[in-house]
Amino acid sequence: MVRYNFPKYELELDIPEDVYFPAEDTFFMIDTLELKGDNRLVYEIGGGSGIISIIFAQRYKKTRFVITDISITAAKMIQSNCVKNKVTSQIDVLCTDKLNAIHHLSPDAIIWNPPYLPVDSETQQLSITEQLQLTGGEKGYEAAYSIIKCLQKSRVRTSLHIIFSSIAWEKNQLKYFEDCGIKSEIIGELKLFFEKLYLVKLVFGDYNE
């Protein structure tokens, strides 16, 4: 385990080797997304080190956050990092796969930087932990779409803020969401050397517009 400083955010985190390390997509989410001031409850799926919700908790003092992560190592470390950064009163941590342990969905917003690389011969050479952190299915977006379909089926009134990559996703997929009755918009783009990242907002039940 190594302790890292993030001076831009005045943040210090302990991050084990087997927990996803904050990268360009992480900071893209942090720097681009603005939550509504009246959001009282926000879920974050796959929190990793906890950096996104910890920073948002510091920004939005009246908002509570629930972070989920399938890794017990990550869940314990998120709790520790919350203590270190004095946001324990705003953040709860659940060790679960995505939203599986939450039976009554009632968040004002959900945020997720999901794994989005497609499974191919190259990613299959990665360790199991790395595959869980980086690959989102055969096409790259199956994991993300499974949550989207779950939220639509549950008829929950919320918004999902999620990152997609041009490696496995195209803008014309917005029409798919609209055809499913889900309002969608791209609220940010980040051009990298080998891909473009999109921060997409999906609105379920006409809530949080």
C-alpha positions as CSV (number, residue, x, y, z in Angstrom):
1,M,0.0,0.0,0.0
2,V,1.2,3.5,-0.9
3,R,0.1,6.9,0.3
4,Y,-0.5,9.4,-2.5
5,N,-1.0,13.1,-2.4
6,F,-3.3,14.9,-4.9
7,P,-2.3,18.6,-4.4
8,K,-4.9,20.0,-6.9
9,Y,-7.7,18.6,-4.7
10,E,-5.9,19.0,-1.3
11,L,-6.3,15.2,-0.8
12,E,-4.3,12.4,0.6
13,L,-5.2,8.7,-0.1
14,D,-3.9,5.3,0.7
15,I,-4.2,3.1,-2.4
16,P,-3.3,-0.6,-2.4
17,E,-1.8,-2.2,-5.6
18,D,-5.0,-4.2,-6.3
19,V,-7.3,-1.1,-6.2
20,Y,-7.9,1.0,-9.3
21,F,-5.6,3.9,-9.3
22,P,-7.2,7.3,-10.2
23,A,-6.5,8.0,-13.9
24,E,-7.6,10.4,-16.6
25,D,-11.1,9.1,-16.6
26,T,-11.3,9.6,-12.8
27,F,-10.2,13.3,-13.0
28,F,-12.4,13.9,-16.0
29,M,-15.4,12.9,-13.9
30,I,-14.3,15.0,-10.9
31,D,-13.6,18.1,-13.0
32,T,-16.6,17.9,-15.3
33,L,-19.5,16.8,-13.2
34,E,-21.5,19.3,-11.2
35,L,-24.1,17.8,-8.9
36,K,-27.3,19.7,-8.1
37,G,-27.2,21.6,-4.8
38,D,-30.4,20.0,-3.6
39,N,-29.1,16.4,-4.1
40,R,-29.5,14.8,-0.7
41,L,-28.4,11.3,-1.6
42,V,-25.9,10.2,-4.2
43,Y,-24.7,6.6,-5.0
44,E,-21.3,5.9,-6.5
45,I,-20.8,2.5,-8.1
46,G,-17.3,0.9,-8.0
47,G,-15.7,3.6,-5.8
48,G,-12.1,2.1,-6.0
49,S,-10.0,4.4,-3.8
50,G,-13.0,6.6,-2.9
51,I,-11.5,9.7,-4.5
52,I,-14.6,10.8,-6.5
53,S,-17.1,10.7,-3.6
54,I,-14.6,12.0,-1.1
55,I,-14.0,15.1,-3.2
56,F,-17.7,15.6,-3.9
57,A,-18.4,15.3,-0.2
58,Q,-16.0,18.1,0.4
59,R,-17.7,20.2,-2.3
60,Y,-21.3,19.4,-1.3
61,K,-21.5,19.5,2.4
62,K,-25.3,18.8,2.6
63,T,-25.1,15.7,0.4
64,R,-24.8,12.1,1.7
65,F,-23.0,9.5,-0.4
66,V,-23.2,5.7,-0.6
67,I,-20.1,4.1,-2.3
68,T,-20.2,0.5,-3.4
69,D,-17.3,-1.7,-4.5
70,I,-17.1,-5.5,-5.0
71,S,-13.6,-5.6,-3.5
72,I,-13.4,-5.9,0.3
73,T,-9.9,-4.4,0.1
74,A,-11.3,-1.4,-1.7
75,A,-14.3,-1.0,0.7
76,K,-12.0,-1.1,3.7
77,M,-9.6,1.4,2.1
78,I,-12.4,3.8,1.2
79,Q,-13.5,3.8,4.8
80,S,-10.0,4.5,5.9
81,N,-9.6,7.3,3.3
82,C,-12.9,8.8,4.5
83,V,-11.5,9.0,8.0
84,K,-8.3,10.5,6.8
85,N,-10.1,13.2,4.8
86,K,-12.8,13.8,7.5
87,V,-15.9,13.0,5.5
88,T,-17.1,9.9,7.4
89,S,-20.3,11.7,8.5
90,Q,-21.3,12.0,4.8
91,I,-20.2,8.7,3.3
92,D,-21.3,5.1,3.8
93,V,-19.5,2.2,2.1
94,L,-21.0,-1.1,1.0
95,C,-19.0,-4.1,-0.2
96,T,-21.3,-5.3,-3.0
97,D,-21.4,-5.8,-6.8
98,K,-22.7,-2.6,-8.2
99,L,-26.1,-2.0,-6.6
100,N,-27.0,-5.6,-5.8
101,A,-27.2,-5.1,-2.0
102,I,-29.4,-2.0,-2.3
103,H,-33.1,-3.2,-2.5
104,H,-34.8,0.2,-2.3
105,L,-33.2,2.6,-4.8
106,S,-33.9,6.2,-3.8
107,P,-30.9,8.3,-4.8
108,D,-31.1,11.7,-6.3
109,A,-28.2,10.8,-8.5
110,I,-25.8,7.9,-9.3
111,I,-22.3,8.3,-10.6
112,W,-20.2,5.6,-12.1
113,N,-16.8,5.4,-13.9
114,P,-17.3,1.9,-15.2
115,P,-14.9,-0.6,-16.8
116,Y,-15.3,0.1,-20.5
117,L,-12.6,-1.8,-22.4
118,P,-13.9,-4.7,-24.6
119,V,-12.7,-8.2,-23.8
120,D,-10.2,-9.3,-26.4
121,S,-7.0,-11.2,-26.8
122,E,-5.0,-8.3,-25.2
123,T,-7.2,-7.7,-22.2
124,Q,-7.4,-11.5,-21.6
125,Q,-3.7,-11.4,-20.7
126,L,-4.4,-9.1,-17.8
127,S,-4.8,-10.5,-14.2
128,I,-8.3,-11.3,-13.0
129,T,-8.3,-8.2,-10.8
130,E,-7.2,-6.0,-13.8
131,Q,-9.9,-7.5,-16.0
132,L,-12.6,-6.7,-13.4
133,Q,-11.3,-3.1,-13.1
134,L,-10.9,-2.4,-16.9
135,T,-13.2,-4.6,-19.0
136,G,-16.9,-4.1,-19.4
137,G,-17.8,-7.1,-21.4
138,E,-17.3,-8.5,-24.9
139,K,-18.2,-5.2,-26.5
140,G,-17.0,-3.1,-23.6
141,Y,-20.3,-1.6,-22.5
142,E,-22.4,-4.6,-21.4
143,A,-21.7,-3.9,-17.7
144,A,-22.9,-0.3,-18.0
145,Y,-26.0,-1.3,-20.0
146,S,-26.9,-3.9,-17.4
147,I,-27.2,-1.2,-14.8
148,I,-29.1,1.1,-17.2
149,K,-31.6,-1.6,-17.9
150,C,-32.0,-2.3,-14.2
151,L,-32.7,1.3,-13.4
152,Q,-35.2,1.5,-16.2
153,K,-37.0,-1.7,-15.1
154,S,-37.1,-0.5,-11.5
155,R,-38.8,2.7,-12.6
156,V,-36.6,4.6,-10.2
157,R,-36.6,8.4,-10.5
158,T,-33.0,9.4,-10.6
159,S,-30.1,10.4,-12.9
160,L,-27.1,8.4,-13.9
161,H,-23.8,10.1,-14.7
162,I,-21.6,7.6,-16.5
163,I,-18.4,7.6,-18.6
164,F,-18.2,5.9,-21.9
165,S,-15.1,5.5,-24.2
166,S,-14.9,5.8,-28.0
167,I,-13.0,2.5,-27.9
168,A,-16.3,0.7,-27.4
169,W,-19.1,3.3,-27.7
170,E,-20.4,5.9,-30.2
171,K,-22.5,9.0,-29.8
172,N,-25.3,7.5,-31.9
173,Q,-26.0,5.2,-28.9
174,L,-27.8,8.2,-27.4
175,K,-30.7,7.4,-29.8
176,Y,-30.9,3.9,-28.2
177,F,-31.4,5.5,-24.8
178,E,-34.0,7.9,-26.2
179,D,-35.9,5.0,-27.9
180,C,-36.0,3.3,-24.5
181,G,-37.6,6.4,-23.0
182,I,-34.4,7.5,-21.2
183,K,-33.5,11.2,-21.6
184,S,-29.8,11.5,-22.4
185,E,-27.1,14.1,-23.0
186,I,-23.4,14.3,-23.3
187,I,-22.2,16.8,-20.6
188,G,-18.5,16.5,-21.3
189,E,-15.9,15.1,-23.7
190,L,-12.2,14.5,-23.2
191,K,-9.9,13.7,-26.1
192,L,-7.0,11.5,-25.2
193,F,-4.3,10.1,-27.4
194,F,-6.0,6.8,-28.2
195,E,-9.6,7.5,-27.3
196,K,-12.3,10.0,-26.5
197,L,-14.1,9.9,-23.2
198,Y,-17.8,11.0,-22.9
199,L,-19.5,11.9,-19.6
200,V,-23.2,11.1,-20.2
201,K,-26.2,12.0,-18.1
202,L,-29.2,9.7,-18.3
203,V,-32.4,10.7,-16.7
204,F,-34.9,8.1,-15.5
205,G,-38.5,9.0,-14.6
206,D,-38.1,12.6,-15.7
207,Y,-36.3,13.3,-12.4
208,N,-33.4,15.6,-11.7
209,E,-33.6,17.6,-14.9
